[in-house]
């Protein structure tokens, strides 16, 4: 049995499970699901959510494995990818270092910790830095294209 047949069988089983879980949810109806959820019972929806997370996990693992296999076959591509990952980590570290954290009360009455606040600030700073880098890269690319003509 080759891998293509195994993938077809696994896909079929996951698809049939999804259809079964979907029909179960549809047969219960909206009102019963809402009533059960208001009492903390998510039993009708949980299997479908778990299945979706499982399929998502499988897709992520397969994507990473095949990407790494493709990179490992060419040393130049692997070196370039590792440099890119290293630079991204450097930007995240810089964003975290530039951020400060303050305990912040949330609307629901809970409190965002200083560490959580610092990570939020770091995420914003990383976004701004990467956006700035992308704009500069697009500008330099345009200038190079104009100068080549």
Buried (B, 14 or more C-beta within 10 A) or exposed (E): EEEEEEEEEEEEEBEEBBEEBEEBBEEBEEEEBEEBEEEEEEEBBEBBEEBEEEBEEEEEEEEEEEEEEEBEEEEEEBEEBEEEEEEEEEBBEBBBEEBEBEEEEEEEEEEBEEEEBBBBBBBEBBEEBBEEEEEEEEEEEEEEEEEEE
